[in-house]
Amino acid sequence: MSGSESTPGGVFLVSVVGQIEKAHFPNYDNMYCKYTFVYGPDWEIVTGIEEGISQIAQKSQDERQQVVWNFPLDVSFKSSNPYGWPQLIISVYGLDTFGNDVVRGYGVCHLPVVNGQSSEEMIMFVPESSSTLQKLTSWLTGKRPEYVDARILARGDGREVTRVRSQGCVWINFNVVFKDFHHYGFENDNNS
């Protein structure tokens, strides 16, 4: 498509290419991540996939102790309404001392709203048991609190009753391109 052509059907396009680069969880090793995009009812994925899962990676042996995935993201959306702007949810998992697959952290961020390259340092968190007895029971059974569906993180409803604790961070790189965004009266850095 040349720069003067409009997208068909009166929509604008948002294309995102990037990667879930690395993570830092000081006390954990051998981790992988899952991602999913959550978006409003007027949004649709044109190319790419809505969710994915990375390889298991070990933390580096240097002082940084980072887990490097370099896991690619490549998705394009179309919409006629910015309401429900796409969000990226990341869930990091690893094995506990009993060999159970447990969540090490959740994080969520909106996709950038400006053209070009940007980076996000996503602070991760884990849900916590609400009582000492539940903490003990979860430790003994190896079943730690986790979300049945991580998509709840993209909504405000029901999150206010969840106890969480910060734990680790993940770095993400984004390259974002907009098409026909300005036709709807919206502006961003490059006025595309």
Disulfide bonds with the S-S distance in Angstrom:
none
